[in-house]
Amino acid sequence: MAHNGSDIAAPTLAIAYHSGYGHTATLADAVAAGATEAGADVTVIPVDRMSETDWDILDSSDGIVFGSATYMGNVSAAFQAFAEQTGRRCIDGIWRDKVAAGFTNSGGKSGDKLNTLVSLSVFAAQHHMHWVNLGLGPGWNSSAGSEHDLNRLAFFLGAGAQTDVDANSDQVHPADVRTCRHLGWRVAHVTRQLNVGRAASPAAASPGASSAPAH
Ligand SMILES: Cc1cc2nc3c(=O)[nH]c(=O)nc-3n(C[C@H](O)[C@H](O)[C@H](O)COP(=O)(O)O)c2cc1C
């Protein structure tokens, strides 16, 4: 999208997530709250209920934060169905150079959810998006630490949360909610920096890119 003065003042972000039982939805709201706090205009979009308007919002936003519950050690089938629906956009470069980041939630403390964050980041890379990492040191990793630390499960690639499988959606760990709130704030801040930079120095293709495959 064009980056005029108002875009720089308020980056537009979408939070595109899938949650089967509401836990990841709580985290999506936390990401949105952090981004809003940092001055972004935010839309939260459940990817299993996409409308045409939702696709338009994704296409026009400055950045997209992807979130998925971890199912079978990866993104959920519903998230992957959404990802596969973006194939044409990927070929056409519609999301190219947008900012991206990711979060996930699992039942196990690990639960193999690093693999989910890797999948989300690869998805973003296939769209030629700029991945923003979590930007926090590891929490709960010393005798002085506790489960109440920010980034208590010590992820770097994105935000990794854990919720007991029998918990309600309002019982997501407060430290994980704060960690996702931080991620939203960070993504909004980086997006604003990028928008300001683009106003001064527009995007350009490298000389070598002209001979590269188009997608
Ligand atoms: C089909 C299915 C597969 C799951 N696979 C994993 C898994 O690989 N690792 C894990 O730790 N938890 C796994 N879980 C538990 C969920 O990650 C956990 O319940 C999570 O909080 C669900 O998030 P949601 O409420 O946003 O759907 C699985 C749950 C389901 C329903």
The ligand as a MOL file (V3000), in Angstrom:
LIG
                    3D

  0  0  0     0  0            999 V3000
M  V30 BEGIN CTAB
M  V30 COUNTS 31 33 0 0 0
M  V30 BEGIN ATOM
M  V30 1 C -5.8050 -32.5090 17.0130 0
M  V30 2 C -4.9750 -31.9570 18.1340 0
M  V30 3 C -3.6140 -32.1270 18.1090 0
M  V30 4 C -2.8190 -31.5970 19.1330 0
M  V30 5 N -1.4750 -31.7520 19.0490 0
M  V30 6 C -0.7020 -31.2280 20.0230 0
M  V30 7 C 0.7160 -31.3290 19.9390 0
M  V30 8 O 1.2910 -31.8110 18.9640 0
M  V30 9 N 1.4360 -30.8410 20.9680 0
M  V30 10 C 0.8530 -30.3060 22.0820 0
M  V30 11 O 1.5530 -29.9180 22.9860 0
M  V30 12 N -0.4900 -30.1520 22.1570 0
M  V30 13 C -1.2670 -30.5980 21.1580 0
M  V30 14 N -2.6060 -30.4330 21.2110 0
M  V30 15 C -3.1910 -29.6400 22.3170 0
M  V30 16 C -3.4530 -28.2010 21.8730 0
M  V30 17 O -2.2800 -27.6100 21.3490 0
M  V30 18 C -3.9350 -27.3760 23.0520 0
M  V30 19 O -5.1300 -27.9150 23.5530 0
M  V30 20 C -4.1270 -25.9290 22.6790 0
M  V30 21 O -4.3530 -25.1680 23.8520 0
M  V30 22 C -5.2950 -25.7440 21.7440 0
M  V30 23 O -5.3440 -24.3960 21.3520 0
M  V30 24 P -6.7040 -23.7560 20.8170 0
M  V30 25 O -7.6580 -23.6770 21.9920 0
M  V30 26 O -6.3330 -22.4110 20.3360 0
M  V30 27 O -7.2150 -24.6540 19.7450 0
M  V30 28 C -3.4200 -30.9250 20.2080 0
M  V30 29 C -4.8100 -30.7640 20.2360 0
M  V30 30 C -5.5730 -31.2630 19.2170 0
M  V30 31 C -7.0750 -31.0480 19.2480 0
M  V30 END ATOM
M  V30 BEGIN BOND
M  V30 1 1 1 2
M  V30 2 1 2 3
M  V30 3 2 2 30
M  V30 4 2 3 4
M  V30 5 1 4 5
M  V30 6 1 4 28
M  V30 7 2 5 6
M  V30 8 1 6 7
M  V30 9 1 6 13
M  V30 10 2 7 8
M  V30 11 1 7 9
M  V30 12 1 9 10
M  V30 13 2 10 11
M  V30 14 1 10 12
M  V30 15 2 12 13
M  V30 16 1 13 14
M  V30 17 1 14 15
M  V30 18 1 14 28
M  V30 19 1 15 16
M  V30 20 1 16 17
M  V30 21 1 16 18
M  V30 22 1 18 19
M  V30 23 1 18 20
M  V30 24 1 20 21
M  V30 25 1 20 22
M  V30 26 1 22 23
M  V30 27 1 23 24
M  V30 28 2 24 25
M  V30 29 1 24 26
M  V30 30 1 24 27
M  V30 31 2 28 29
M  V30 32 1 29 30
M  V30 33 1 30 31
M  V30 END BOND
M  V30 END CTAB
M  END
